[in-house]
Amino acid sequence: MHSSSELLISQADGRPMYLQLMDQIRRRIAAGDWPPGHELPSIRALAADVEVSVITVKRAYLELEREGVIVTRQGKGSFVASGVDLGTELRRRELDEHLTAAAQLALALGLSSEELEARLREIRDELAAKERS
Amino acid sequence: MNAPALQFDGVEKSYPYFKLANVSFELATGQIMGFIGPNGAGKSTTIRILMGMVLPDRGAVRVLGHSMPQEQALAKWDIGFMSEEMRLYGYATLGWHMDFVAAIYPTWDARYAATLLKRFDLRREQKMKSMSHGQHMKSILLLVLARRPRLLVLDEPMTGLDPVARHEVLSELMSAVTDETRSILFSSHHTQDVEQISDQITFIDRGRIIESSDKESFLDRWRRLQLELPTGLQLPVLPGIVDVKSAGGRLAAVTTNAFTPALASAYQEAGACVREIQHMSLEEIFVAEVMGSRKEIVA
């Protein structure tokens, strides 16, 4: 009965539980642990395993389906979508989210696009320098 | 669609200092309902009516397809009830209690009972009077679960349990509903537990049901908006606002129980800057809801 998906919900994480679940499933797929075509645990099995309500898992699966990350076949279960290089796509989406947050902050601080770009370049160079040393 | 596991329809009950007014809600088969509300809100009275222990003045209650309290003898074969006030016989062992319950209920699952003994870290030979509060509660829960009832009704099952014991109990409740024909109604002050495992939330305050809906949409409607206002701008009055916190300066926190993206746009259009839209935990919603309705009464 305990499939042990090793997904984990944290109560210290401020985000709703369904978002946490989505995030961890995406990461598992991006890392290649769950390759395209891999069958996801059934909703009730995952709910029992992670100890969250069935409705929360249902919602996470539904949203992932909407994103095209997984597909659900009636009566058969849910599977990782056979998309092209989902890993890169997911990481790119993650990058976009962070960039959006950065752009919002820059707007609030009244930074111009040039200033934001310059700052981004600086940070990249710092990282590269660190890697070399 | 299956018949609901339980159904309250316009139930009323008056006492000299308390009234349960027009209580209606239902729990779909296969779901877990968290039943929450402040002390004295009417949770226990509602549960007593559900169990046929109190006769309502008006209204209808159906449990597992049976009318209560008329058909309670039938219904109770399939209901597992536990309340924090229950006590087992102090001089008898847990094993004695297990044999006793097994002799009455043909659905008793001895193998499951043995598994639960291990998971709850309990011993058959131990007398109840030598058990801690947590062990006592887990023993009662073991006796209830091993009957494999179709409906579990648990009144504050988590009270006084340490974090490990609570985790063990939550985990067993979740396993109990991997079978879609079983349902659970549990009341608790532990909003984190309720938020974690409930499919539905029913909120009662001062004898009235304030809310009974699926957990995801319930939590989704509540948000806190952190706003920054240009100097001199009055916060516009918009519908669905439960609470406004502002020190009179430029920052304000607005709580809503009817969030839509349109609300955020409305604030933007009025000239306010929406700094952040935050989700709220059930605990925060609980407090906001109860404080909000108390303010109305005072006003």
Interface residues (C-beta under 8 A of the other chain):
Chain A: M1 I9 Q11 G14 R15 P16 M17 Y18 R44 A45 A47 A48 E51 V52 S53 V54 I55 T56 R59 A108
Chain B: G30 Q31 I32 H167 L170 S171 M174 S175 V177 T178 E180 Q192 E195 Q196 I197 S198 D199 Q200 D214 K215 E216 L219 D220 C273 R275 Q278 H279
